[in-house]
Amino acid sequence: MKYSNLLTLSILSIAVASLALYGNSKQASAAEFIIEMPVGSQNMACNPAYSPTGDWMKMLNDKCFKPATLTVPAGSTVTFVNKDTASHTVAFASNPLDATTWKLGDPKFDSGLVLPNGKWSVVLEEAGEHPYVCYVHPWMIGRVIVEAAAPPPANLITLSTDNNRVKVEVEFSAGTATDSMLTVDPPQEVTFNIRFIDPASGKLIEHVNYDFKVIDANGNAIVNRPEQHTHTGDASHKVNFASTGAYTIDINVLGTGINKPFDTKHSGKSALSISVVPEFPLGMIAVFASIAGIAVAMSRLRGRLSMPMNY
């Protein structure tokens, strides 16, 4: 084999390995959690335990904010929805009973007036306890507990439907995950264990109806399994990737229920990108690089030996 061919082989190997580690797409934002301002929360009667000098944690109840205590993972969106007939506010504070700690005027932590049937959202990144108060009706007190995000398992990709109504966890038996891209070494049969989760409760959604489809780069369906049903909220699909190329797994949640028409409260589309390329271990790349280096050195040595020698 020519030395130039060895060098070319090394470069191509490195390029293919780099492609296998590259993910070119980002998934949708984190799940949304809802806190309601119930009807009647404008009246102090919603919080019989309220006292301006008391212990605010003992005043939490679901009649003023519902739920009064909400636990979410870091990075979640929390949306406050006003179901009452009066306007309300949301101001985060280290102590809801101490107005000097209210984060007034901060657009990230102060909603301003939320009109009836209106809503306001905040993204909470920092782990810990985040109390808040309606400063128009200070007996309305609540808190959000933000849990630090744990790193996902190496063989798990978490997706969200395009409308954020369903969290879709996809566990795979083979391949390497980068963001929402899975790289697979062909030929390979991969088992996909899928879980449909309610973003608000974190629990599996029962009686989910969905379409499962695998599409190649030309838009052809290599796997098409329409109107699948899972009683428990989890399912399993095997897909054989025999050829290299780019693929997409489309999971279309049609809704929940036994019979049509389905309840579309939990519905929406999600997609997982698959890159099927041969795997080149890093050790092999090092070998190719060494061979290429030796080839270059030998080529230079030959050039020197072919030169006329002067005595």
Beta strands, then each sheet from edge to edge (+ up, - down):
strand 1: 32-37
strand 2: 69-73
strand 3: 76-82
strand 4: 91-92
strand 5: 119-124
strand 6: 128-133
strand 7: 141-147
strand 8: 156-160
strand 9: 167-172
strand 10: 176-178
strand 11: 181-184
strand 12: 188-197
strand 13: 208-216
strand 14: 221-230
strand 15: 234-241
strand 16: 245-256
strand 17: 268-276
sheet 1: 1+ 3+ 5-
sheet 2: 2+ 7+ 6- 4+
sheet 3: 8+ 9- 12+ 15-
sheet 4: 10+ 11- 17- 16+ 13- 14+
end
